[in-house]
């Protein structure tokens, strides 16, 4: 069983104007096959035309496209027992 990855670079707060993209990034201690999940408030986010979820090695990125006031709220990244919010 692989050891759990930890979050070594936490999310930072992002301020965006309506219509702009908001980019959230965090970095893990190592690459992992563990399921990582992004949330806006309590809602789990999926990669689609409004949200882009990217994984490049240990870097996990969430891009919220053309944000509106409805997108305002806490963004949380969770992996295993660890989480980071902005």
Protein Blocks (a to p, Z undefined) as FASTA:
>chain_A
ZZddddfbdcddddddehiacddddddfbdcfbdcdddehjbccdddfkbccddehjacc
dddehiafklgccddddehjbccdZZ
